[in-house]
Amino acid sequence: MKRFKAFGLTLLFMLVSISIWAQREIKIEGHDNLRFTVETIKASPGEKLKITLKTVSNMDKSQMAHNWVLLKQGTDALNFVTKGLQHAKNDYIDPSLESKIIAHTDMLGGGETDSIVITVPETKGTYEYICTFRAHYQAGMKGRLIVG
């Protein structure tokens, strides 16, 4: 009986550990067509997501690079990227607006990959994600995280 109890407790501990560390991976590519391959992500409040971004391009990084930036609800994305134009050394992100970011990857050139783990916001609704490289947002490089 003690063996079964110990086994049950071990199994319960393993299941709880797995659920705490479990995360769903979303693989996204950024291409020269200035689009993310995943433009809508649906998630539950508090869910853990691993966002993996890969840039697919043969162009030089100074001419074509991508990042993935998840903005807080209510952030004016056009204003955000416009103000970032003066901050190339900070991945085109204005340091005064960094508080508007929930999470972001590095700026990646062709063949580069970056992964981040985020906890989905508890507040239900739509959150915009964008690429901050010069004019990519304006060309349509954006998507939305729908929390529901």
C-alpha positions, 0 to 999 in steps of 0.5 A: 500500500505504501508503494502505491501511495508513494507512486501516486505522489510521485506521479502527481508531482510529475504532472504538476511539474509538467503543467507548470513548465509546459509551454506551447511553441509558436514558430514564426518566420519573417521573409523578404515579403515583409510578413510574418508567417503567423499573423494570428495567435490565439492563447489563454490568459496566463498560458506560457508560449515559446515564440521562435522567430527565424529570419529567412532572407539572402539580403544583408542584415543592414538592409533586411532584418526582423524582430517580433515585438509584442505591444501592450494593449492600447499602444499606438503601433504606428507612433511606436515604430515612427519614434523608433526610426531614430534608434537603429542601435536599439533595434528601432525601439525608442527607449522612452517607449520600452514600457509599452513592450510586453516581450520582444526578440532580438533583431535578426538577419537572414538565417538567424533565430531567436526564442523567447518564453512569454506568459500571456497577459491575464487581460483578455483582448487583442494585443498587436505584435510588430516588426520594428525594422524600418518601414516593415510595420507600415508594409504590413509586418504585424500580427495579433495575439488574441487572449480569450 
